[in-house]
Amino acid sequence: MRLGDWARVVQLIEQGAGNDQMLKKAYKNLGDYSAERQKWAKAAKYFSLAQDNEALVDAFYRLEDTINLEKLITVLPENSPILDLLAEKL
C-alpha cells in the first residue's frame, strides 16, 4: 500500500492477507488511477467493486452509459444525495 501498487494489494487481499475495508480502498484507488488516465470503463468496474457510487455515476456519465445510470437509481437509498447528482447527469 505504501508503494501505491494497488493491483498487487488486491492480489494479496484476495489470497487472504487483508479485510474488506482494505479491498474497497484498493479498488477505489485503482478506479481513481484508471479515471486519471481516461479509462472510464475500467474505472467504472473498480468503482463498482469499491461500492463508490458517486464516482461510479461520474464514470458512467463519461461513458454516456445511461442504461447503467438508470440502474443505479434502484440501487441507491431513497434519501441519498447521489440521487441529485444522478438526476443532474441524466
Sequence and secondary structure as in RCSB ss.txt:
>XXXX:A:sequence
MRLGDWARVVQLIEQGAGNDQMLKKAYKNLGDYSAERQKWAKAAKYFSLAQDNEALVDAFYRLEDTINLEKLITV
LPENSPILDLLAEKL
>XXXX:A:secstr
 TT  HHHHHHHIIIIIS HHHHHHHHHHHHHHHHHTT HHHHHHHHHHHT HHHHHHHHHHTT HHHHHHHHHH
S TT THHHHHHHH 
